[in-house]
Amino acid sequence: MFSSEDINAALKVLRANGIILYPTDTIWGLGCDATSQEAVEKLLRIKPRDINKSLLILVNSEQMLERYVHEIPEIAFELLSVTEDPLTIVYPWGKNLAKGICSEDGSVGIRICHEEFCEELITRFRKPLVSTSANFTGKPSPLYFDEIDKELVDSVDYVVKYRQDDRQKRSASPVIKLNSDGSIKIIRK
C-alpha cells in the first residue's frame, strides 16, 4: 500500500510544474502535468525527446478522458469496456493539453489508468499526467525500478517510493489508433 506522504510529495512537485518518476499500471514512467507547457518542456529536456514526437497521458476515468479529446469514437467505449489489461488508445484530436503532448496531426495517446497509486494521484491532482518510459531516448525501457539509469533518477524533482522493490514483471501497454472514420490501426501489440 502506498503512503499519503508519497502522494502528497508527488502532488506538491506536480503542482509546481516539476517532474516525478513513478510506477504506472505498466512500467515506471517520467511524469508531469500534461496541461503545463513549462512542465512538458522540462520533461523533454530531461529525457531528451523531440517536441514533435507525441507523449502519452494517463487519466483516471472516461469522464476525464472526455475533457482532453474532441470527439471520442464510440468504438473506444466498447474497447474500454471489454479490456481488463492496460490499453493505450490514440484518439484523433486532443484538446486542453500542452504543446508537445499531441502529435503533429493532432492525435493524442491516452490510457485510463486503474493502478491504485496512479489513480489516487490523478484523482487528487485533477489533471492528466504525462507518462513516458523512465529511460533516456534510445535506451531500453527498464522493467524494474533498480534498472532505471541513476542519472535519470537524479534529474527528476521527486522519486515515488511506492513499488520501488516490486519485482512483478510488467510491460508497455498495447497501443491502438482510432481514426475519425472509425477504422482501427494496431500500433503496438
GROMACS elastic network, one bead per residue, 0.5 to 0.9 nm:
[ bonds ]
;  ai    aj funct       b0    kb
    1   116     6  0.86012   500
    1   117     6  0.84090   500
    1   162     6  0.76053   500
    1   163     6  0.87332   500
    2     5     6  0.85563   500
    2     6     6  0.69609   500
    2     7     6  0.77715   500
    2   116     6  0.84149   500
    2   117     6  0.66081   500
    2   161     6  0.81277   500
    2   162     6  0.54621   500
    2   163     6  0.81004   500
    3     6     6  0.52664   500
    3     7     6  0.66238   500
    3     8     6  0.87224   500
    3   161     6  0.87535   500
    3   162     6  0.76328   500
    4     7     6  0.50702   500
    4     8     6  0.59813   500
    4     9     6  0.84816   500
    5     8     6  0.50563   500
    5     9     6  0.60099   500
    5    10     6  0.85443   500
    6     9     6  0.52550   500
    6    10     6  0.62477   500
    6    11     6  0.86228   500
    6   159     6  0.89896   500
    6   160     6  0.62542   500
    6   161     6  0.65970   500
    6   162     6  0.73225   500
    7    10     6  0.52151   500
    7    11     6  0.61122   500
    7    12     6  0.86563   500
    7   117     6  0.77499   500
    7   120     6  0.78517   500
    7   121     6  0.62070   500
    7   124     6  0.88358   500
    7   160     6  0.80833   500
    8    11     6  0.50351   500
    8    12     6  0.61479   500
    8    13     6  0.87461   500
    8   121     6  0.85753   500
    9    12     6  0.51762   500
    9    13     6  0.64752   500
    9    14     6  0.87700   500
    9   158     6  0.74889   500
    9   160     6  0.83358   500
   10    13     6  0.52585   500
   10    14     6  0.61911   500
   10    15     6  0.86401   500
   10    18     6  0.89948   500
   10    19     6  0.87788   500
   10    20     6  0.66661   500
   10    22     6  0.88473   500
   10   121     6  0.78602   500
   10   157     6  0.88707   500
   10   158     6  0.64554   500
   10   159     6  0.79614   500
   10   160     6  0.69807   500
   11    14     6  0.50324   500
   11    15     6  0.60115   500
   11    16     6  0.85410   500
   11   121     6  0.71190   500
   11   124     6  0.78888   500
   11   125     6  0.65145   500
   12    15     6  0.52920   500
   12    16     6  0.63822   500
   12    17     6  0.89954   500
   12    18     6  0.84927   500
   13    16     6  0.51369   500
   13    17     6  0.65130   500
   13    19     6  0.67929   500
   13    20     6  0.72157   500
   13    32     6  0.85785   500
   13   157     6  0.67024   500
   13   158     6  0.68267   500
   14    17     6  0.51914   500
   14    18     6  0.51353   500
   14    19     6  0.66151   500
   14    20     6  0.73567   500
   14    31     6  0.83985   500
   14    32     6  0.58603   500
   14    33     6  0.60298   500
   14    39     6  0.82995   500
   14   125     6  0.79957   500
   14   129     6  0.88963   500
   15    18     6  0.72573   500
   15    32     6  0.89406   500
   15    33     6  0.76437   500
   15   125     6  0.79160   500
   16    39     6  0.85089   500
   17    32     6  0.68939   500
   17    33     6  0.66238   500
   17    36     6  0.69022   500
   17    37     6  0.87574   500
   17    38     6  0.65067   500
   17    40     6  0.83740   500
   17    42     6  0.84463   500
   18    31     6  0.86039   500
   18    32     6  0.63687   500
   18    33     6  0.80506   500
   18    38     6  0.87637   500
   18    39     6  0.59801   500
   18    42     6  0.77815   500
   18    43     6  0.83541   500
   18   156     6  0.76602   500
   18   157     6  0.58657   500
   18   158     6  0.80105   500
   19    30     6  0.68099   500
   19    31     6  0.56694   500
   19    32     6  0.50894   500
   19    33     6  0.83129   500
   19    39     6  0.70190   500
   19    40     6  0.87231   500
   19    42     6  0.76035   500
   19    43     6  0.64476   500
   19   155     6  0.86740   500
   19   156     6  0.53258   500
   19   157     6  0.52910   500
   19   158     6  0.66941   500
   19   159     6  0.88680   500
   20    29     6  0.81905   500
   20    30     6  0.57650   500
   20    31     6  0.51579   500
   20    32     6  0.64124   500
   20   156     6  0.58219   500
   20   157     6  0.58544   500
   20   159     6  0.57764   500
   20   160     6  0.71929   500
   21    28     6  0.70938   500
   21    29     6  0.57508   500
   21    31     6  0.62482   500
   21   134     6  0.71700   500
   21   152     6  0.89399   500
   21   153     6  0.72370   500
   21   156     6  0.66867   500
   21   157     6  0.81490   500
   21   158     6  0.63778   500
   21   160     6  0.61167   500
   22    27     6  0.88293   500
   22    28     6  0.55953   500
   22    29     6  0.54412   500
   22    30     6  0.64436   500
   22    31     6  0.71103   500
   22   118     6  0.83542   500
   22   131     6  0.88371   500
   22   134     6  0.85374   500
   22   158     6  0.86284   500
   22   159     6  0.64342   500
   22   160     6  0.52339   500
   22   161     6  0.81278   500
   22   162     6  0.80337   500
   22   163     6  0.87493   500
   22   164     6  0.89793   500
   23    26     6  0.75815   500
   23    27     6  0.62558   500
   23    29     6  0.61571   500
   23    30     6  0.88373   500
   23   115     6  0.88510   500
   23   117     6  0.79221   500
   23   118     6  0.76236   500
   23   145     6  0.83321   500
   23   160     6  0.75380   500
   23   162     6  0.74951   500
   23   163     6  0.67930   500
   23   164     6  0.80563   500
   24    27     6  0.57252   500
   24    28     6  0.57648   500
   24    29     6  0.66221   500
   24    58     6  0.89909   500
   24   113     6  0.76890   500
   24   114     6  0.89520   500
   24   115     6  0.65478   500
   24   116     6  0.89933   500
   24   117     6  0.77952   500
   24   118     6  0.61703   500
   24   131     6  0.79772   500
   25    28     6  0.84857   500
   25    85     6  0.89348   500
   25    86     6  0.67891   500
   25   113     6  0.63202   500
   25   114     6  0.68038   500
   25   116     6  0.84540   500
   25   117     6  0.89276   500
   25   118     6  0.76271   500
   25   170     6  0.82387   500
   25   172     6  0.89479   500
   25   173     6  0.87796   500
   26    29     6  0.87734   500
   26    86     6  0.71539   500
   26   115     6  0.87022   500
   26   170     6  0.55049   500
   26   171     6  0.54936   500
   26   172     6  0.54657   500
   26   173     6  0.64618   500
   27   133     6  0.69661   500
   27   134     6  0.80457   500
   27   141     6  0.80085   500
   27   142     6  0.74073   500
   27   143     6  0.62442   500
   27   144     6  0.75676   500
   27   145     6  0.89235   500
   27   169     6  0.88776   500
   27   170     6  0.59579   500
   27   171     6  0.58650   500
   27   172     6  0.61280   500
   27   173     6  0.87834   500
   28   131     6  0.85350   500
   28   132     6  0.83709   500
   28   133     6  0.62184   500
   28   134     6  0.56690   500
   28   141     6  0.84832   500
   28   142     6  0.73352   500
   28   143     6  0.74748   500
   28   144     6  0.72746   500
   28   145     6  0.68628   500
   28   148     6  0.85049   500
   29   130     6  0.84718   500
   29   131     6  0.53466   500
   29   132     6  0.51831   500
   29   135     6  0.81674   500
   30    43     6  0.75766   500
   30    47     6  0.85124   500
   30   130     6  0.72639   500
   30   131     6  0.56818   500
   30   132     6  0.53547   500
   30   133     6  0.61609   500
   30   134     6  0.53346   500
   30   135     6  0.83612   500
   30   156     6  0.81741   500
   31    34     6  0.83500   500
   31    40     6  0.88137   500
   31    43     6  0.76184   500
   31    57     6  0.87396   500
   31   129     6  0.59309   500
   31   131     6  0.50357   500
   31   132     6  0.67773   500
   31   133     6  0.89876   500
   32    35     6  0.87305   500
   32    36     6  0.80811   500
   32    39     6  0.59923   500
   32    40     6  0.67117   500
   32    42     6  0.89899   500
   32    43     6  0.72996   500
   32   128     6  0.85148   500
   32   129     6  0.54800   500
   32   130     6  0.52780   500
   32   131     6  0.76969   500
   33    36     6  0.54773   500
   33    37     6  0.84714   500
   33    39     6  0.62317   500
   33    40     6  0.72042   500
   33    98     6  0.87151   500
   33   125     6  0.88140   500
   33   127     6  0.69026   500
   33   128     6  0.64710   500
   33   129     6  0.51747   500
   33   130     6  0.63675   500
   34    37     6  0.78147   500
   34    39     6  0.76724   500
   34    40     6  0.67125   500
   34    55     6  0.89508   500
   34    57     6  0.68587   500
   34    58     6  0.88615   500
   34    96     6  0.89809   500
   34    97     6  0.59299   500
   34    98     6  0.60410   500
   34   101     6  0.70606   500
   34   127     6  0.73327   500
   34   128     6  0.56181   500
   34   129     6  0.51947   500
   34   130     6  0.52219   500
   34   131     6  0.89987   500
   35    39     6  0.82934   500
   35    40     6  0.81071   500
   35    96     6  0.66536   500
   35    99     6  0.84762   500
   35   101     6  0.86848   500
   35   127     6  0.74346   500
   35   128     6  0.74401   500
   35   129     6  0.83856   500
   36    39     6  0.52806   500
   36    40     6  0.62466   500
   36    41     6  0.86480   500
   36    97     6  0.74787   500
   36    98     6  0.54940   500
   36    99     6  0.86048   500
   37    40     6  0.51854   500
   37    41     6  0.61091   500
   37    42     6  0.85385   500
   37    97     6  0.83504   500
   37    99     6  0.63520   500
   37   100     6  0.82022   500
   38    41     6  0.53359   500
   38    42     6  0.62349   500
   38    43     6  0.87597   500
   38    98     6  0.85752   500
   39    42     6  0.50887   500
   39    43     6  0.62323   500
   39    44     6  0.86799   500
   39    98     6  0.88481   500
   40    43     6  0.50996   500
   40    44     6  0.61990   500
   40    45     6  0.87085   500
   40    51     6  0.89873   500
   40    98     6  0.70275   500
   40    99     6  0.78758   500
   40   100     6  0.71319   500
   40   101     6  0.78887   500
   40   130     6  0.80169   500
   41    44     6  0.50497   500
   41    45     6  0.62874   500
   41    46     6  0.87874   500
   41    51     6  0.79763   500
   41    99     6  0.87552   500
   41   100     6  0.80118   500
   42    45     6  0.51697   500
   42    46     6  0.64324   500
   42    47     6  0.88777   500
   43    46     6  0.51294   500
   43    47     6  0.62381   500
   43    48     6  0.75624   500
   43    49     6  0.84501   500
   43   156     6  0.85373   500
   44    47     6  0.53011   500
   44    49     6  0.50986   500
   44    50     6  0.71447   500
   44    51     6  0.70112   500
   44   100     6  0.87940   500
   45    49     6  0.69835   500
   46    49     6  0.81303   500
   46   136     6  0.80408   500
   46   152     6  0.74624   500
   46   155     6  0.67502   500
   46   156     6  0.78204   500
   47   132     6  0.89063   500
   47   134     6  0.82243   500
   47   135     6  0.70158   500
   47   136     6  0.50639   500
   47   137     6  0.61393   500
   47   152     6  0.78307   500
   48   136     6  0.66014   500
   48   137     6  0.62253   500
   49    52     6  0.85629   500
   49    53     6  0.73684   500
   49   136     6  0.83897   500
   49   137     6  0.63598   500
   50    53     6  0.55254   500
   50    54     6  0.84966   500
   50   100     6  0.84243   500
   51    54     6  0.71490   500
   51    55     6  0.88187   500
   51    99     6  0.78820   500
   51   101     6  0.81256   500
   51   103     6  0.88924   500
   52    99     6  0.89057   500
   52   100     6  0.61301   500
   52   101     6  0.86255   500
   52   102     6  0.83674   500
   52   103     6  0.63728   500
   52   104     6  0.64106   500
   53   100     6  0.69784   500
   53   101     6  0.79888   500
   53   102     6  0.79974   500
   53   103     6  0.59699   500
   53   104     6  0.77729   500
   54   100     6  0.58317   500
   54   102     6  0.50508   500
   54   104     6  0.78115   500
   54   107     6  0.83366   500
   54   108     6  0.70580   500
   54   109     6  0.78058   500
   55   100     6  0.68602   500
   55   102     6  0.67355   500
   55   103     6  0.78525   500
   55   108     6  0.75499   500
   55   109     6  0.69912   500
   55   110     6  0.89638   500
   55   130     6  0.67042   500
   55   131     6  0.71963   500
   55   132     6  0.65610   500
   56    88     6  0.81566   500
   56    90     6  0.87624   500
   56   101     6  0.70165   500
   56   102     6  0.84424   500
   56   108     6  0.70362   500
   56   110     6  0.57125   500
   56   111     6  0.76303   500
   56   129     6  0.85034   500
   56   130     6  0.58948   500
   56   131     6  0.55384   500
   56   132     6  0.63612   500
   57   101     6  0.77892   500
   57   108     6  0.80591   500
   57   109     6  0.63901   500
   57   111     6  0.64939   500
   57   112     6  0.87349   500
   57   128     6  0.61916   500
   57   129     6  0.53727   500
   57   131     6  0.54369   500
   57   132     6  0.81379   500
   58    65     6  0.88751   500
   58    88     6  0.89941   500
   58   109     6  0.87219   500
   58   110     6  0.57304   500
   58   111     6  0.50308   500
   58   112     6  0.58126   500
   58   113     6  0.60451   500
   58   118     6  0.84237   500
   58   122     6  0.80384   500
   58   128     6  0.55011   500
   58   129     6  0.52083   500
   58   130     6  0.63349   500
   58   131     6  0.65244   500
   59    62     6  0.80392   500
   59    64     6  0.61433   500
   59    65     6  0.62555   500
   59   110     6  0.71592   500
   59   111     6  0.63597   500
   59   113     6  0.60963   500
   59   118     6  0.88547   500
   59   119     6  0.78680   500
   59   122     6  0.66558   500
   59   123     6  0.85490   500
   59   126     6  0.89956   500
   59   127     6  0.74485   500
   59   129     6  0.69039   500
   60    63     6  0.83089   500
   60    64     6  0.65790   500
   60    65     6  0.78415   500
   60   111     6  0.83556   500
   60   112     6  0.52427   500
   60   113     6  0.54222   500
   60   114     6  0.67896   500
   60   118     6  0.80045   500
   60   119     6  0.55206   500
   60   120     6  0.83991   500
   60   122     6  0.62270   500
   60   123     6  0.66551   500
   60   128     6  0.78997   500
   61    64     6  0.52777   500
   61    65     6  0.62447   500
   61    66     6  0.88181   500
   61   112     6  0.58745   500
   61   113     6  0.77415   500
   61   114     6  0.86164   500
   61   119     6  0.88729   500
   62    66     6  0.63050   500
   62    77     6  0.83195   500
   62   112     6  0.73278   500
   63    66     6  0.53203   500
   63    67     6  0.70373   500
   64    67     6  0.53715   500
   64    68     6  0.71652   500
   64   112     6  0.88927   500
   64   126     6  0.84880   500
   64   127     6  0.80040   500
   64   128     6  0.79383   500
   65    68     6  0.55692   500
   65    69     6  0.64603   500
   65    72     6  0.86491   500
   65   110     6  0.77758   500
   65   111     6  0.86715   500
   65   112     6  0.76319   500
   65   128     6  0.86837   500
   66    69     6  0.54601   500
   66    70     6  0.73641   500
   66    71     6  0.77506   500
   66    72     6  0.72191   500
   67    70     6  0.78253   500
   67    95     6  0.74891   500
   67    96     6  0.74486   500
   68    93     6  0.85609   500
   68    94     6  0.55364   500
   68    96     6  0.57425   500
   68    97     6  0.69902   500
   68   108     6  0.88439   500
   68   128     6  0.86216   500
   69    72     6  0.63650   500
   69    91     6  0.69452   500
   69    92     6  0.78644   500
   69    93     6  0.57775   500
   69    95     6  0.55264   500
   69    96     6  0.83042   500
   69   107     6  0.87904   500
   69   108     6  0.79167   500
   70    91     6  0.87312   500
   70    92     6  0.80255   500
   70    93     6  0.55471   500
   70    94     6  0.59813   500
   70    95     6  0.62292   500
   71    91     6  0.83186   500
   71    92     6  0.78781   500
   71    93     6  0.71798   500
   71    94     6  0.86676   500
   71   180     6  0.86487   500
   72    75     6  0.82848   500
   72    76     6  0.67408   500
   72    77     6  0.81514   500
   72    91     6  0.70297   500
   72    92     6  0.81512   500
   72    93     6  0.86859   500
   72   180     6  0.88618   500
   73    76     6  0.56413   500
   73    77     6  0.76784   500
   73    91     6  0.80621   500
   73    92     6  0.87704   500
   73   178     6  0.73881   500
   73   179     6  0.82223   500
   73   180     6  0.71423   500
   73   181     6  0.87764   500
   73   182     6  0.67704   500
   74    77     6  0.56027   500
   74    78     6  0.68049   500
   74    79     6  0.89927   500
   74   182     6  0.84118   500
   75    78     6  0.50024   500
   75    79     6  0.61659   500
   75    80     6  0.85866   500
   75   178     6  0.81966   500
   75   182     6  0.74108   500
   76    79     6  0.50990   500
   76    80     6  0.60827   500
   76    81     6  0.85498   500
   76    89     6  0.77522   500
   76    91     6  0.87080   500
   76   178     6  0.76486   500
   77    80     6  0.50768   500
   77    81     6  0.61037   500
   77    82     6  0.88437   500
   78    81     6  0.52068   500
   78    82     6  0.65808   500
   78    83     6  0.89501   500
   79    82     6  0.54757   500
   79    83     6  0.63096   500
   79    87     6  0.88640   500
   80    83     6  0.55842   500
   80    84     6  0.82215   500
   80    87     6  0.78520   500
   80   112     6  0.85944   500
   81    84     6  0.81743   500
   83    86     6  0.75607   500
   83    87     6  0.74501   500
   84    87     6  0.85325   500
   85   173     6  0.80016   500
   86   111     6  0.71642   500
   86   112     6  0.76511   500
   86   113     6  0.71059   500
   86   114     6  0.80864   500
   86   172     6  0.85751   500
   86   173     6  0.56465   500
   86   174     6  0.75125   500
   87   110     6  0.85477   500
   87   111     6  0.60232   500
   87   112     6  0.77048   500
   87   113     6  0.88293   500
   87   173     6  0.54947   500
   87   174     6  0.55448   500
   87   175     6  0.63304   500
   87   176     6  0.79346   500
   88   109     6  0.62793   500
   88   110     6  0.55344   500
   88   112     6  0.77545   500
   88   173     6  0.62554   500
   88   174     6  0.61293   500
   88   176     6  0.65105   500
   88   177     6  0.85703   500
   89   108     6  0.81179   500
   89   109     6  0.54847   500
   89   110     6  0.55334   500
   89   111     6  0.63638   500
   89   174     6  0.84637   500
   89   175     6  0.57251   500
   89   176     6  0.50820   500
   89   177     6  0.57252   500
   89   178     6  0.70353   500
   90    93     6  0.88787   500
   90   107     6  0.63538   500
   90   108     6  0.52457   500
   90   110     6  0.62709   500
   90   111     6  0.87861   500
   90   175     6  0.71823   500
   90   176     6  0.60854   500
   90   178     6  0.60185   500
   90   179     6  0.84079   500
   91    94     6  0.69665   500
   91   106     6  0.87514   500
   91   107     6  0.54229   500
   91   108     6  0.53951   500
   91   109     6  0.63109   500
   91   110     6  0.75668   500
   91   176     6  0.89594   500
   91   177     6  0.64065   500
   91   178     6  0.55887   500
   91   179     6  0.70567   500
   91   180     6  0.82076   500
   92   105     6  0.80582   500
   92   106     6  0.65878   500
   92   108     6  0.67989   500
   92   177     6  0.80120   500
   92   178     6  0.66177   500
   92   179     6  0.57903   500
   92   180     6  0.59283   500
   93   102     6  0.80326   500
   93   105     6  0.80383   500
   93   106     6  0.50440   500
   93   108     6  0.65148   500
   93   180     6  0.87150   500
   94    97     6  0.71820   500
   94   101     6  0.85393   500
   94   102     6  0.63265   500
   94   106     6  0.60910   500
   94   107     6  0.57101   500
   94   108     6  0.53341   500
   94   109     6  0.86002   500
   95    98     6  0.87423   500
   95   102     6  0.84317   500
   95   106     6  0.85323   500
   95   108     6  0.87502   500
   97   100     6  0.84585   500
   97   101     6  0.65270   500
   97   102     6  0.76583   500
   97   128     6  0.88798   500
   98   101     6  0.59712   500
   98   102     6  0.81055   500
   99   102     6  0.68678   500
  100   103     6  0.70399   500
  100   104     6  0.87021   500
  101   107     6  0.89110   500
  101   108     6  0.68279   500
  101   109     6  0.84616   500
  101   130     6  0.80103   500
  102   105     6  0.76968   500
  102   106     6  0.53271   500
  102   107     6  0.54160   500
  102   109     6  0.76614   500
  103   106     6  0.52498   500
  103   107     6  0.54693   500
  103   108     6  0.64098   500
  103   109     6  0.88788   500
  104   107     6  0.74794   500
  107   177     6  0.88789   500
  109   175     6  0.81297   500
  109   176     6  0.88191   500
  109   177     6  0.81699   500
  111   173     6  0.88821   500
  112   119     6  0.88430   500
  113   116     6  0.85208   500
  113   118     6  0.67638   500
  113   119     6  0.61917   500
  113   122     6  0.89886   500
  114   117     6  0.85764   500
  114   118     6  0.72232   500
  114   119     6  0.57078   500
  115   118     6  0.55701   500
  115   119     6  0.58521   500
  115   120     6  0.85416   500
  116   119     6  0.51989   500
  116   120     6  0.61556   500
  116   121     6  0.85531   500
  117   120     6  0.53144   500
  117   121     6  0.61188   500
  117   122     6  0.86448   500
  117   162     6  0.79207   500
  118   122     6  0.59825   500
  118   123     6  0.83201   500
  118   129     6  0.89947   500
  119   122     6  0.52902   500
  119   123     6  0.59833   500
  119   124     6  0.85766   500
  120   123     6  0.50593   500
  120   124     6  0.61231   500
  120   125     6  0.84217   500
  121   124     6  0.53395   500
  121   125     6  0.59577   500
  121   126     6  0.83708   500
  122   126     6  0.56919   500
  122   127     6  0.62154   500
  122   128     6  0.63968   500
  122   129     6  0.70188   500
  123   126     6  0.51988   500
  123   127     6  0.76964   500
  124   127     6  0.84182   500
  125   128     6  0.79765   500
  125   129     6  0.88459   500
  131   134     6  0.87157   500
  132   135     6  0.83851   500
  133   136     6  0.83917   500
  133   137     6  0.89791   500
  133   141     6  0.61138   500
  133   142     6  0.79582   500
  133   172     6  0.85778   500
  134   141     6  0.65135   500
  134   142     6  0.68876   500
  134   145     6  0.89676   500
  134   148     6  0.65512   500
  134   149     6  0.82987   500
  134   152     6  0.76115   500
  134   153     6  0.86060   500
  135   138     6  0.80691   500
  135   139     6  0.61405   500
  135   140     6  0.67658   500
  135   141     6  0.56372   500
  135   142     6  0.69411   500
  135   148     6  0.65877   500
  135   149     6  0.68962   500
  135   152     6  0.70881   500
  136   139     6  0.55986   500
  136   140     6  0.81606   500
  136   141     6  0.85104   500
  136   149     6  0.81209   500
  136   152     6  0.73615   500
  137   140     6  0.83848   500
  139   142     6  0.89425   500
  141   147     6  0.86544   500
  141   148     6  0.81272   500
  141   172     6  0.87621   500
  142   145     6  0.70982   500
  142   146     6  0.81846   500
  142   147     6  0.52616   500
  142   148     6  0.57156   500
  142   149     6  0.85888   500
  143   146     6  0.86072   500
  143   147     6  0.68358   500
  143   148     6  0.84082   500
  143   167     6  0.84775   500
  143   168     6  0.88348   500
  143   169     6  0.67823   500
  143   170     6  0.64684   500
  143   171     6  0.70286   500
  144   147     6  0.54829   500
  144   148     6  0.72395   500
  144   164     6  0.76355   500
  144   165     6  0.79933   500
  144   166     6  0.71913   500
  144   167     6  0.65362   500
  144   168     6  0.82564   500
  144   169     6  0.78829   500
  144   170     6  0.83778   500
  145   148     6  0.55961   500
  145   163     6  0.80207   500
  145   164     6  0.53760   500
  145   165     6  0.71470   500
  145   166     6  0.78542   500
  145   167     6  0.87638   500
  146   149     6  0.81434   500
  146   150     6  0.87700   500
  146   164     6  0.74725   500
  146   165     6  0.80186   500
  147   150     6  0.85894   500
  148   151     6  0.85674   500
  148   152     6  0.71148   500
  148   153     6  0.69737   500
  149   152     6  0.53055   500
  149   153     6  0.64411   500
  149   154     6  0.88030   500
  150   154     6  0.61027   500
  150   155     6  0.85965   500
  151   154     6  0.51377   500
  151   155     6  0.62643   500
  152   155     6  0.50937   500
  152   156     6  0.68826   500
  153   156     6  0.59753   500
  153   157     6  0.88806   500
  153   158     6  0.86234   500
  153   159     6  0.71335   500
  154   157     6  0.80685   500
  154   158     6  0.89626   500
  154   159     6  0.88068   500
  155   158     6  0.89903   500
  156   159     6  0.70885   500
  160   163     6  0.81563   500
  160   164     6  0.78358   500
  161   164     6  0.58480   500
  161   165     6  0.89180   500
  162   165     6  0.81310   500
  162   166     6  0.86381   500
  163   167     6  0.85668   500
  164   167     6  0.86142   500
  166   169     6  0.86131   500
  167   170     6  0.87317   500
  172   175     6  0.89419   500
  173   188     6  0.78889   500
  173   189     6  0.77327   500
  174   186     6  0.80979   500
  174   187     6  0.75674   500
  174   188     6  0.50871   500
  175   185     6  0.87951   500
  175   186     6  0.63347   500
  175   187     6  0.52449   500
  175   189     6  0.66570   500
  176   184     6  0.67787   500
  176   185     6  0.56598   500
  176   187     6  0.53107   500
  176   188     6  0.69022   500
  176   189     6  0.83161   500
  177   183     6  0.83147   500
  177   184     6  0.56365   500
  177   185     6  0.50366   500
  177   186     6  0.62975   500
  177   187     6  0.67103   500
  178   181     6  0.82323   500
  178   182     6  0.63861   500
  178   183     6  0.60303   500
  178   185     6  0.66370   500
  178   186     6  0.89827   500
  179   182     6  0.53891   500
  179   183     6  0.53154   500
  179   184     6  0.62100   500
  179   185     6  0.78948   500
  180   183     6  0.73539   500
  181   184     6  0.89607   500
  186   189     6  0.68895   500
